[in-house]
Amino acid sequence: MHALSKKSVEMKIADDSVEGQRIDNFLINYLKGVPKSHIYRIIRSGEVRVNSKRIDQTYRLELNDQIRIPPISSKEKTVLKHNIKTNISSKISIVYEDDFALVVNKPSGLAVHGGSGINMGLIESLRIDKPDYKFLELVHRLDRDTSGLLIIAKKRSFLTKMHEIIRAGKITKNYLTFVKGFTKNQQTIKLSLLKSENSHGERQVKVNNAGQQAITKTETIKHYNEGSFLKVNLITGRTHQIRVHLSHTGHPLAGDDKYGDFSWNRELYQRFALKRLFLHAALLEFTHPISNERIVLEAPLSKELNDFLQQLTVLS
């Protein structure tokens, strides 16, 4: 019986595919299409139990844990499976896949996960679109308005080892962006970033010595009359790092409606029809933690961003 409409209590045994996973994430994946609010309610109420005991949403599953899942009525279903499949399939392209990982080229405007008023993000949609995949978790994140390469783990072993690789700085992540002004040929920005939330629950980041160390390297590809086209190498991966670092140094990103130059954005829209943030995760390079193969992946700029660049005047 499908999880969305099961009428009786179900007992599941945690195997190695879910070992170490938080109970809320396990249920979000298992009860595909059930609203997160309902899942957190059945955890808080004690209807979900592990080894006959109440737990909170941060509990991490251990091998052979017995998980009690209460009946879920069909009315909790929010979205039909075939609609999600059509939606996600039309928006992303798979760049790489093996038994351990899935790498997609995410379009701008698609959130990587639900939350902050978004019911369904890319990862929740993929879990519904690919019901045969027992495990799907984000290895890292991209902002909603950023396009490009995103790694998704299909096995927990890959996820944990990739996190070790990222923490050790053994992954190359290159972005392409267009910024205001004329940048140096090469630059290394070392500015600590402090993250907070505003009254609406939106993340805000600012340069502050009390924050976490953040390092961004930039290389100018081409100067235009209208600004500079850059390759950006993220040494650390802090929230909104590229956008805040470059804005703070006087080079806000084109189309950035949070940290950018709003009048310049409006000018770019009116003159060149740029409707989105110009930030694209173009390259990933790392050693596969399971196969030890060197992985190099690239995603080209979208037609929209290429068309924008073609309209600009190159400086000789």
Rosetta silent file (secondary structure, phi, psi, omega in degrees, C-alpha in Angstrom):
SEQUENCE: MHALSKKSVEMKIADDSVEGQRIDNFLINYLKGVPKSHIYRIIRSGEVRVNSKRIDQTYRLELNDQIRIPPISSKEKTVLKHNIKTNISSKISIVYEDDFALVVNKPSGLAVHGGSGINMGLIESLRIDKPDYKFLELVHRLDRDTSGLLIIAKKRSFLTKMHEIIRAGKITKNYLTFVKGFTKNQQTIKLSLLKSENSHGERQVKVNNAGQQAITKTETIKHYNEGSFLKVNLITGRTHQIRVHLSHTGHPLAGDDKYGDFSWNRELYQRFALKRLFLHAALLEFTHPISNERIVLEAPLSKELNDFLQQLTVLS
SCORE:     score description
SCORE:     0.000 S_00000001
   1 L     0.000  138.693 -178.661    0.000    0.000    0.000 S_00000001
   2 L   -66.239  141.176 -175.362    1.296    3.472   -0.867 S_00000001
   3 H   -57.425  -30.275 -175.625    2.606    5.422    2.095 S_00000001
   4 H   -67.983  -24.256 -174.330    0.296    8.353    1.397 S_00000001
   5 H  -126.376   23.228 -179.372   -2.852    6.357    2.023 S_00000001
   6 L   -70.633  139.581 -171.457   -1.847    3.630    4.494 S_00000001
   7 L  -105.954   -3.204 -177.724   -4.597    3.005    7.017 S_00000001
   8 L  -132.667  164.511  177.297   -2.767    1.077    9.743 S_00000001
   9 L   -61.868  139.070  179.451    0.319    1.394   11.913 S_00000001
  10 E  -122.451  139.925  176.457    3.486    0.353   10.074 S_00000001
  11 E  -111.084  127.729  177.664    6.749   -0.869   11.585 S_00000001
  12 E  -119.412  146.204  175.895   10.003   -0.272    9.707 S_00000001
  13 E  -106.416  127.158 -178.789   13.504   -1.527   10.568 S_00000001
  14 L   -71.174  120.561  176.018   16.355    0.908    9.925 S_00000001
  15 L  -102.277 -172.185 -174.184   18.917   -0.626    7.547 S_00000001
  16 L   -70.174  -14.091  178.862   22.318    0.690    6.492 S_00000001
  17 L   -74.501  -20.021 -179.255   20.757    2.916    3.818 S_00000001
  18 L  -118.710   -0.567 -179.874   19.180    5.148    6.492 S_00000001
  19 L   -57.744  130.392 -179.474   21.642    4.671    9.365 S_00000001
  20 L    88.070   -7.237 -179.424   22.645    8.087   10.733 S_00000001
  21 L   -81.329  142.704  175.366   19.750    9.876    9.037 S_00000001
  22 E   -65.547  145.770 -177.036   17.550   12.212   11.060 S_00000001
  23 H   -62.573  -36.010  179.780   14.085   10.826   11.732 S_00000001
  24 H   -65.608  -41.369  178.747   12.371   13.871   10.170 S_00000001
  25 H   -67.668  -36.527  175.982   14.332   13.484    6.938 S_00000001
  26 H   -59.724  -46.109 -177.506   13.615    9.743    6.908 S_00000001
  27 H   -69.796  -37.674  177.300    9.878   10.388    7.213 S_00000001
  28 H   -60.123  -39.726  179.285    9.894   13.174    4.618 S_00000001
  29 H   -73.373  -42.069 -175.934   11.503   10.721    2.201 S_00000001
  30 H   -74.357  -41.607 -179.414    9.339    7.729    3.158 S_00000001
  31 L   -94.639   63.603 -173.468    6.018    9.584    3.335 S_00000001
  32 L   -58.306  127.703  177.186    6.430   11.186   -0.077 S_00000001
  33 L    92.096   -9.506  177.635    3.987   14.044   -0.664 S_00000001
  34 L   -80.361  133.361 -178.235    2.875   14.386    2.973 S_00000001
  35 L   -57.310  142.781  177.870    3.251   18.004    4.186 S_00000001
  36 H   -58.280  -37.286 -178.597    6.222   18.662    6.439 S_00000001
  37 H   -59.479  -37.452  179.138    3.897   20.293    8.966 S_00000001
  38 H   -71.059  -40.032  179.422    2.012   17.001    9.353 S_00000001
  39 H   -62.306  -44.584  179.752    5.224   15.000    9.677 S_00000001
  40 H   -68.604  -29.714  178.168    6.536   17.255   12.442 S_00000001
  41 H   -67.271  -43.681 -178.852    3.155   17.108   14.171 S_00000001
  42 H   -71.685  -22.295  172.681    3.130   13.289   14.355 S_00000001
  43 H   -73.035  -48.632 -178.084    6.708   13.369   15.703 S_00000001
  44 H   -62.892  -35.165 -176.964    5.848   15.957   18.398 S_00000001
  45 L   -77.292  -10.044 -179.019    2.668   14.123   19.394 S_00000001
  46 L    86.844    5.195  177.779    4.547   10.865   19.956 S_00000001
  47 L   -68.487  -30.254  171.608    2.698    9.005   17.200 S_00000001
  48 L   -91.192  128.462  179.613    6.089    8.275   15.659 S_00000001
  49 E  -133.564  151.417  175.525    8.212    6.133   17.974 S_00000001
  50 E  -123.082  121.846 -175.806   11.626    4.499   17.751 S_00000001
  51 L    54.033   39.921  177.158   12.147    1.321   19.763 S_00000001
  52 L    69.682   11.179 -178.174    8.805    2.112   21.469 S_00000001
  53 E  -115.599  149.027  172.852   10.127    5.453   22.758 S_00000001
  54 E   -68.720  145.817  177.324    9.197    9.042   21.928 S_00000001
  55 L  -138.293  166.177  172.677   11.858   10.963   20.030 S_00000001
  56 L  -105.331  177.540 -171.520   12.250   14.468   18.659 S_00000001
  57 L   -67.677  -14.649 -178.107   12.929   15.448   15.057 S_00000001
  58 L   -89.861   -3.237 -178.666   16.719   15.572   15.564 S_00000001
  59 L   -61.358  133.562  178.554   17.007   11.893   16.514 S_00000001
  60 E  -103.000  129.643 -175.346   19.435   10.039   14.220 S_00000001
  61 L   -67.266  142.396  174.189   18.542    6.493   13.280 S_00000001
  62 L  -112.297  156.639 -178.377   20.767    3.606   14.304 S_00000001
  63 L   -55.079  131.484  177.658   21.058    0.258   12.560 S_00000001
  64 L    74.242   10.413  172.043   18.084   -2.042   13.346 S_00000001
  65 L   -58.580  140.975  175.468   16.041    0.701   15.046 S_00000001
  66 E   -97.006  118.241 -173.998   12.337   -0.186   15.058 S_00000001
  67 E  -108.317  121.674  176.334   10.341    2.763   13.693 S_00000001
  68 E   -93.870  122.582  179.678    6.626    3.042   14.364 S_00000001
  69 E  -115.846  121.047 -175.943    4.806    5.030   11.650 S_00000001
  70 L   -73.285  167.734  176.012    1.159    5.908   12.357 S_00000001
  71 L   -59.119  141.217  177.154   -1.674    5.683    9.801 S_00000001
  72 L  -121.006  119.895 -178.690   -1.599    8.476    7.205 S_00000001
  73 L   -78.503  156.006 -178.221   -4.896    9.382    5.561 S_00000001
  74 H   -64.034  -20.813 -178.803   -5.108   10.138    1.866 S_00000001
  75 H   -69.048  -17.056  178.576   -6.221   13.705    2.640 S_00000001
  76 H   -76.371   -9.986  178.326   -2.654   14.491    3.750 S_00000001
  77 L   -67.200  131.169 -178.028   -1.515   14.130    0.150 S_00000001
  78 L  -104.722  -26.953 -172.601   -0.653   17.566   -1.229 S_00000001
  79 L  -145.782  136.767  178.330    0.483   16.847   -4.771 S_00000001
  80 L   -72.458  139.203 -175.089   -0.177   14.080   -7.285 S_00000001
  81 H   -57.205  -43.151 -176.059    2.906   12.054   -8.087 S_00000001
  82 H   -67.213  -27.867  177.123    2.586   12.352  -11.864 S_00000001
  83 H   -69.043  -42.823  177.721    2.388   16.152  -11.609 S_00000001
  84 H   -62.117  -44.014 -178.143    5.626   16.296   -9.624 S_00000001
  85 H   -59.165  -47.377  179.172    7.329   13.974  -12.087 S_00000001
  86 H   -61.713  -42.303 -177.537    6.348   16.130  -15.055 S_00000001
  87 H   -63.122  -52.397 -174.500    7.371   19.283  -13.204 S_00000001
  88 H   -71.031  -37.476 -178.053   10.830   18.175  -12.077 S_00000001
  89 H   -64.185  -29.366 -178.322   11.689   16.343  -15.308 S_00000001
  90 L   -83.131  -10.536 -172.966   11.067   19.494  -17.306 S_00000001
  91 L  -108.522  -22.938 -176.764   13.259   21.669  -15.108 S_00000001
  92 L  -124.374  155.998  172.335   16.495   19.756  -14.491 S_00000001
  93 E  -123.104  140.904  179.644   19.010   17.797  -16.517 S_00000001
  94 E   -86.717  123.962 -178.123   21.166   14.999  -15.107 S_00000001
  95 E   -93.910  -33.065 -176.459   24.854   15.640  -15.727 S_00000001
  96 E  -154.354  143.374  174.318   26.282   12.563  -13.977 S_00000001
  97 E  -154.557  137.550  168.703   24.942    9.464  -12.250 S_00000001
  98 L  -141.491 -164.303 -176.909   26.322    6.277  -10.734 S_00000001
  99 L   -69.773  -14.379 -172.603   25.275    3.947   -7.904 S_00000001
 100 L  -113.582  -21.870 -171.625   26.313    6.506   -5.279 S_00000001
 101 E  -147.550  158.213  175.751   25.567    9.951   -6.647 S_00000001
 102 E  -134.804  126.531  176.622   23.407   12.070   -8.895 S_00000001
 103 E  -118.497  125.544 -177.183   24.610   15.435  -10.219 S_00000001
 104 E  -118.727  158.640  172.646   22.047   17.752  -11.798 S_00000001
 105 E   -99.318  100.410 -175.199   22.137   21.112  -13.544 S_00000001
 106 E   -80.527  133.103  175.773   19.672   23.140  -11.457 S_00000001
 107 L   -78.380  157.927  173.130   17.876   26.033  -13.135 S_00000001
 108 L   -64.525  142.080  177.165   17.583   29.463  -11.528 S_00000001
 109 L    96.588   -8.146  179.609   14.388   29.935   -9.526 S_00000001
 110 L  -104.951  117.545  178.398   14.143   26.368   -8.221 S_00000001
 111 L   -69.808  145.513 -179.229   14.774   25.952   -4.473 S_00000001
 112 L   -76.663  -22.195  177.929   16.900   22.959   -3.529 S_00000001
 113 L  -151.235  160.711  178.350   14.587   22.094   -0.617 S_00000001
 114 L   -71.762  163.974 -179.147   11.232   23.099    0.844 S_00000001
 115 E   130.865  165.212  179.684   10.867   25.684    3.595 S_00000001
 116 L    50.816   45.981  177.683   10.370   29.442    4.016 S_00000001
 117 L    87.683   -1.284  178.822    6.996   29.259    2.280 S_00000001
 118 E  -103.019  115.858 -177.184    8.123   26.729   -0.344 S_00000001
 119 L   -71.902  -37.594 -171.895    6.196   23.462   -0.046 S_00000001
 120 L  -138.268  117.265  176.681    8.254   21.425   -2.448 S_00000001
 121 L  -102.287 -172.424 -177.788   11.885   21.888   -3.438 S_00000001
 122 H   -60.142  -45.209 -174.630   14.153   19.994   -5.818 S_00000001
 123 H   -68.491  -39.981  177.608   15.134   17.277   -3.343 S_00000001
 124 H   -65.397  -38.804  178.899   11.544   16.565   -2.245 S_00000001
 125 H   -65.514  -42.101  179.089   10.449   16.455   -5.882 S_00000001
 126 H   -62.845  -37.037  179.879   13.254   14.063   -6.819 S_00000001
 127 H   -63.239  -33.441  176.693   12.274   11.716   -3.995 S_00000001
 128 H   -78.715  -40.136 -177.840    8.798   11.491   -5.484 S_00000001
 129 H   -65.989  -29.059 -176.429   10.034   11.377   -9.066 S_00000001
 130 L  -123.634   71.371 -174.710   12.420    8.510   -8.276 S_00000001
 131 L   -65.224  -19.429 -179.836   10.555    6.215   -5.849 S_00000001
 132 L   -78.481  -12.881  179.035   13.003    3.331   -6.409 S_00000001
 133 L   -84.606  115.117 -174.867   15.843    5.363   -4.874 S_00000001
 134 L   -74.167  -21.413 -174.416   15.848    4.492   -1.177 S_00000001
 135 L  -143.093  124.686  173.401   18.115    7.415   -0.242 S_00000001
 136 L  -142.353  117.472  179.382   18.455   10.903   -1.715 S_00000001
 137 E  -139.474  145.079  176.483   20.146   13.726    0.218 S_00000001
 138 E   -67.705  130.370  173.621   21.759   17.020   -0.765 S_00000001
 139 L   -80.227  -37.154  177.163   25.558   16.956   -0.508 S_00000001
 140 L  -149.345 -175.796 -175.648   25.681   20.765   -0.665 S_00000001
 141 L  -130.917  158.147  169.420   23.301   23.589   -1.563 S_00000001
 142 L  -126.643  145.093  174.100   22.775   26.321   -4.104 S_00000001
 143 L   -58.164  154.152 -179.442   20.723   29.459   -3.578 S_00000001
 144 L   -54.969  -40.403 -174.943   17.292   29.379   -5.194 S_00000001
 145 L   -88.509   -3.612  177.063   18.292   31.959   -7.814 S_00000001
 146 L   -89.272  136.027  176.541   21.688   30.350   -8.565 S_00000001
 147 E  -101.043  169.429  171.223   21.835   27.850  -11.419 S_00000001
 148 E   119.561 -161.588 -167.376   24.276   25.047  -12.044 S_00000001
 149 E   -74.670  129.203 -178.530   25.817   21.864  -10.695 S_00000001
 150 E  -135.362  127.678 -178.453   24.357   20.270   -7.575 S_00000001
 151 E   -95.432  132.163  177.674   25.492   16.957   -6.049 S_00000001
 152 E  -124.078  128.743 -179.435   22.903   14.595   -4.540 S_00000001
 153 E   -83.791  138.161  174.246   23.914   11.470   -2.622 S_00000001
 154 L  -103.158   -8.701  177.821   22.201    8.137   -3.325 S_00000001
 155 L  -137.366  142.041  178.965   24.039    6.372   -0.487 S_00000001
 156 H   -63.075  -34.118  179.748   24.790    7.593    3.042 S_00000001
 157 H   -60.069  -39.996  178.118   28.388    6.363    2.703 S_00000001
 158 H   -67.867  -42.054 -178.874   28.904    8.746   -0.232 S_00000001
 159 H   -59.027  -49.865 -176.375   27.231   11.623    1.634 S_00000001
 160 H   -66.694  -38.753 -179.805   29.434   11.356    4.734 S_00000001
 161 H   -71.429  -34.932  176.680   32.654   10.964    2.736 S_00000001
 162 H   -67.078  -36.594  176.046   31.775   13.909    0.470 S_00000001
 163 H   -62.329  -37.563  176.428   31.191   16.069    3.543 S_00000001
 164 H   -64.651  -41.837  178.798   34.703   15.126    4.696 S_00000001
 165 H   -62.436  -43.572 -179.748   36.095   16.081    1.275 S_00000001
 166 H   -65.487  -44.638  179.304   34.290   19.442    1.364 S_00000001
 167 H   -62.209  -33.290 -179.244   35.435   20.208    4.930 S_00000001
 168 L   -82.305   -2.869  179.689   39.017   19.396    3.926 S_00000001
 169 L    70.939   27.279 -176.993   38.779   21.745    0.936 S_00000001
 170 L   -99.342   29.097  175.586   39.494   18.933   -1.531 S_00000001
 171 L  -130.659  139.939  176.545   36.785   19.920   -3.991 S_00000001
 172 E  -101.660  125.672  178.184   36.957   22.600   -6.683 S_00000001
 173 E  -127.201  109.584 -179.876   33.790   24.662   -7.182 S_00000001
 174 E  -109.278  136.647  179.583   33.923   27.291   -9.896 S_00000001
 175 E  -119.077  157.148  171.327   31.142   29.782  -10.626 S_00000001
 176 E  -115.783  136.667 -179.465   30.538   32.265  -13.429 S_00000001
 177 E  -149.837  160.690  174.755   29.105   35.675  -12.652 S_00000001
 178 E  -121.509  129.158 -173.635   28.692   39.179  -14.051 S_00000001
 179 E  -127.645  163.447  177.938   29.319   42.112  -11.714 S_00000001
 180 L   -75.730  142.809  174.439   29.175   45.871  -11.710 S_00000001
 181 L    86.893 -179.494 -176.091   32.390   47.813  -12.362 S_00000001
 182 L  -109.118  112.666 -172.771   35.820   46.834  -13.621 S_00000001
 183 L   -88.122  161.917  173.139   37.476   44.149  -11.527 S_00000001
 184 L   -66.919  158.149  178.878   41.127   43.257  -11.004 S_00000001
 185 L   -59.376  -41.978  176.929   42.515   40.462  -13.153 S_00000001
 186 E  -142.495  146.876 -178.650   42.800   38.283  -10.055 S_00000001
 187 E  -155.178  142.805  171.787   41.741   38.806   -6.461 S_00000001
 188 E  -117.040  120.502 -178.673   41.502   36.847   -3.212 S_00000001
 189 E  -104.337  120.407  177.439   38.808   38.071   -0.817 S_00000001
 190 E  -120.999   96.470 -179.232   39.181   37.046    2.830 S_00000001
 191 L  -138.720  127.807  179.741   36.292   38.444    4.862 S_00000001
 192 L   -70.485  144.177 -176.524   34.443   36.737    7.727 S_00000001
 193 E  -121.248  133.288  179.555   30.696   36.367    7.264 S_00000001
 194 E  -111.896  127.953 -177.102   28.018   36.453    9.953 S_00000001
 195 E  -103.055  140.807  177.160   24.641   34.846    9.256 S_00000001
 196 E  -148.876  179.782  176.293   21.359   35.898   10.848 S_00000001
 197 E  -126.395  143.176  175.867   17.614   35.908   10.146 S_00000001
 198 L   -86.348 -174.663 -175.342   15.293   38.858    9.792 S_00000001
 199 L   -65.961  -17.205  179.542   11.788   39.111   11.255 S_00000001
 200 L   -95.959    4.971 -179.890   10.380   37.183    8.270 S_00000001
 201 L    80.992   10.793 -179.976   12.746   34.254    8.789 S_00000001
 202 L   -85.972  139.946  179.573   14.868   35.135    5.740 S_00000001
 203 E   -71.516  136.957  174.915   18.600   34.516    5.903 S_00000001
 204 E  -131.650  138.792 -177.845   20.812   37.589    5.899 S_00000001
 205 E  -128.095  138.557  176.940   24.598   37.606    5.717 S_00000001
 206 E  -142.340  157.033  176.152   27.014   40.454    6.336 S_00000001
 207 E   -70.159  124.032 -177.418   30.744   40.977    6.647 S_00000001
 208 L  -160.407  129.979 -178.213   31.563   40.800   10.349 S_00000001
 209 L   -62.170  -18.099  178.506   34.692   39.679   12.211 S_00000001
 210 L   -78.948   -8.232 -176.861   32.465   37.725   14.597 S_00000001
 211 L   -87.574 -166.918 -179.311   31.403   35.457   11.743 S_00000001
 212 E   -86.331  146.079  177.958   32.988   32.463   10.016 S_00000001
 213 L   -62.073  137.840  179.279   36.099   32.767    7.893 S_00000001
 214 L  -140.424  134.803 -177.254   35.287   32.920    4.179 S_00000001
 215 E  -129.708  126.729  179.119   37.663   32.935    1.206 S_00000001
 216 E  -128.302  131.989  175.633   36.724   33.698   -2.390 S_00000001
 217 E  -111.916  134.927  179.800   39.093   33.847   -5.358 S_00000001
 218 E  -123.307  150.384  175.740   38.116   35.688   -8.541 S_00000001
 219 E  -138.165  125.060 -178.841   39.566   35.822  -12.036 S_00000001
 220 E   -76.186  124.841  176.752   38.349   38.276  -14.655 S_00000001
 221 E   -86.419  -44.264 -177.189   37.400   36.590  -17.925 S_00000001
 222 E  -160.161  141.565  172.897   36.383   39.734  -19.801 S_00000001
 223 E   -98.556  139.225  175.700   35.672   43.409  -19.213 S_00000001
 224 E  -122.929  164.746  172.667   32.649   45.064  -20.816 S_00000001
 225 L   -57.221  -33.445 -173.164   31.433   48.645  -20.833 S_00000001
 226 L   -89.788   -7.650 -178.492   28.592   47.449  -18.593 S_00000001
 227 E   154.624 -157.974 -174.213   30.690   45.488  -16.074 S_00000001
 228 E  -129.364  139.383  177.464   32.937   42.441  -15.650 S_00000001
 229 E  -100.089  122.230 -171.177   32.512   38.741  -16.392 S_00000001
 230 E  -122.743  151.290  162.018   34.241   36.631  -13.724 S_00000001
 231 E  -102.445  131.348 -176.718   35.209   33.097  -12.828 S_00000001
 232 E  -120.198  129.077  177.265   34.893   32.603   -9.072 S_00000001
 233 E  -108.550  115.252  179.502   36.562   29.824   -7.097 S_00000001
 234 E   -82.824  115.689  175.367   34.936   29.150   -3.721 S_00000001
 235 L   -84.714  -39.082  170.986   37.554   28.110   -1.170 S_00000001
 236 L  -116.039  163.586 -175.901   34.958   28.047    1.605 S_00000001
 237 L  -123.138   63.534 -179.560   31.243   27.533    1.112 S_00000001
 238 L   -83.180  157.837  177.971   29.386   29.991    3.328 S_00000001
 239 L   -57.241  127.283  176.238   25.802   31.080    2.787 S_00000001
 240 L    57.787   25.185 -171.647   25.570   33.806    0.082 S_00000001
 241 H   -58.254  -51.386 -176.799   29.383   34.042    0.153 S_00000001
 242 H   -62.010  -43.840 -176.011   30.011   35.148   -3.442 S_00000001
 243 H   -64.439  -42.964 -177.703   27.186   37.663   -3.401 S_00000001
 244 H   -74.774  -44.062  179.971   28.211   39.288   -0.104 S_00000001
 245 H   -58.671  -49.144 -176.083   31.972   39.262   -0.760 S_00000001
 246 H   -71.338  -36.936  176.643   31.714   40.873   -4.178 S_00000001
 247 H   -62.534  -42.192 -178.646   29.055   43.371   -3.108 S_00000001
 248 H   -64.390  -30.470 -179.594   31.198   44.409   -0.134 S_00000001
 249 L   -90.941   11.408  174.194   34.187   45.034   -2.428 S_00000001
 250 L    91.555   13.862 -178.124   32.116   47.284   -4.691 S_00000001
 251 L  -130.956   69.710  179.993   31.135   44.750   -7.349 S_00000001
 252 L   -62.587  151.426 -179.004   27.544   43.600   -6.755 S_00000001
 253 E   -76.129  143.083  175.603   26.229   40.752   -8.897 S_00000001
 254 L   -62.453  131.478  176.840   23.912   41.489  -11.800 S_00000001
 255 L    79.341    7.524 -179.752   20.312   40.699  -10.898 S_00000001
 256 L   -80.857  110.780 -176.481   20.976   40.276   -7.165 S_00000001
 257 L   -90.711    7.987 -179.648   17.797   41.475   -5.458 S_00000001
 258 L  -114.996  -45.752 -177.004   19.177   40.996   -1.945 S_00000001
 259 L  -119.105    5.690 -171.568   22.727   42.372   -1.857 S_00000001
 260 L   -91.369 -172.178  176.677   22.914   44.071   -5.248 S_00000001
 261 L   -96.371  105.989 -170.312   22.592   47.532   -6.748 S_00000001
 262 H   -66.156  -38.068  179.729   18.843   47.836   -7.374 S_00000001
 263 H   -68.995  -36.934  176.910   18.998   50.760   -9.818 S_00000001
 264 H   -66.642  -41.155  176.377   21.706   48.978  -11.852 S_00000001
 265 H   -57.829  -43.624 -179.341   19.596   45.805  -11.844 S_00000001
 266 H   -63.578  -39.575  177.922   16.655   47.788  -13.182 S_00000001
 267 H   -63.681  -42.871  179.544   18.847   49.244  -15.932 S_00000001
 268 H   -65.054  -35.375  177.927   20.062   45.769  -16.958 S_00000001
 269 H   -67.772  -44.471 -176.966   16.478   44.551  -17.090 S_00000001
 270 H   -70.286  -37.803 -176.427   15.292   47.498  -19.183 S_00000001
 271 H   -85.975  -36.124 -170.597   18.236   47.481  -21.601 S_00000001
 272 H  -127.538    3.832  177.501   19.039   43.759  -21.859 S_00000001
 273 L    60.717   32.153  175.207   16.016   41.914  -20.370 S_00000001
 274 L   -78.609  114.642 -173.300   18.106   40.276  -17.619 S_00000001
 275 L  -108.554    2.232 -173.150   15.471   38.868  -15.277 S_00000001
 276 L  -138.609  168.882  173.209   17.561   36.687  -12.948 S_00000001
 277 L   -66.609  130.515  176.772   20.650   36.583  -10.757 S_00000001
 278 L   -89.736   83.778  175.471   23.760   36.100  -12.881 S_00000001
 279 E  -151.077  121.554 -172.265   25.426   33.374  -10.848 S_00000001
 280 E  -136.256  124.865  176.000   26.053   29.906  -12.255 S_00000001
 281 E   -78.254   99.356 -166.344   27.844   26.895  -10.692 S_00000001
 282 E   -94.819  -26.098 -174.646   29.794   25.936  -13.805 S_00000001
 283 E  -145.208  139.458  171.649   32.383   23.375  -12.684 S_00000001
 284 E  -129.728  134.870  177.041   32.877   20.703  -10.038 S_00000001
 285 E  -140.476  125.304 -179.579   36.070   18.691   -9.639 S_00000001
 286 E  -161.702  164.606  174.435   36.712   16.100   -6.923 S_00000001
 287 E   -91.810  123.870 -179.303   37.920   12.563   -6.320 S_00000001
 288 L   -58.985  121.321 -173.086   35.012   10.147   -6.034 S_00000001
 289 L   -68.905  -15.319  179.841   35.215    8.922   -2.409 S_00000001
 290 L  -101.163  -50.666 -177.009   34.086    5.383   -3.278 S_00000001
 291 L   -87.450  -14.851 -177.150   35.578    4.616   -6.704 S_00000001
 292 L    67.442   13.223  177.641   38.602    6.952   -6.300 S_00000001
 293 L   -78.492  143.401  175.894   37.929    8.201   -9.838 S_00000001
 294 E   -80.607  121.250 -177.026   38.680   11.835  -10.627 S_00000001
 295 E  -106.466  124.650  175.129   35.359   13.504  -11.475 S_00000001
 296 E  -127.579  117.133 -176.160   35.289   16.698  -13.561 S_00000001
 297 E  -125.354  140.588  178.259   31.838   18.057  -14.428 S_00000001
 298 E  -132.563  147.210  175.749   30.825   21.199  -16.299 S_00000001
 299 L  -130.487  121.540 -177.673   27.492   22.897  -16.985 S_00000001
 300 L   -70.733  160.724  173.594   27.316   25.619  -19.665 S_00000001
 301 L   -60.376  148.308  176.365   25.619   28.948  -19.158 S_00000001
 302 L   -68.959  162.610  178.243   21.912   29.021  -19.942 S_00000001
 303 H   -58.490  -38.009 -179.246   20.695   30.622  -23.172 S_00000001
 304 H   -60.005  -45.102 -178.686   19.330   33.542  -21.145 S_00000001
 305 H   -73.114  -38.338  176.077   22.747   34.388  -19.657 S_00000001
 306 H   -62.857  -42.261  178.810   24.576   33.822  -22.940 S_00000001
 307 H   -62.209  -37.776  177.628   22.111   36.080  -24.748 S_00000001
 308 H   -60.488  -49.272 -178.257   22.710   38.763  -22.117 S_00000001
 309 H   -62.642  -36.440 -177.706   26.495   38.653  -22.630 S_00000001
 310 H   -64.412  -22.536 -178.521   26.108   38.774  -26.413 S_00000001
 311 L   -84.343  -13.875 -173.503   24.359   42.160  -26.143 S_00000001
 312 L   -82.661  162.717  179.928   27.180   43.811  -24.176 S_00000001
 313 L  -100.705  116.176 -178.637   30.056   45.882  -25.524 S_00000001
 314 E   -73.641  136.293  174.787   33.490   44.282  -25.018 S_00000001
 315 L   -79.720  132.110 -179.790   36.282   46.618  -23.943 S_00000001
 316 L   -79.926    0.000    0.000   39.266   46.430  -26.299 S_00000001
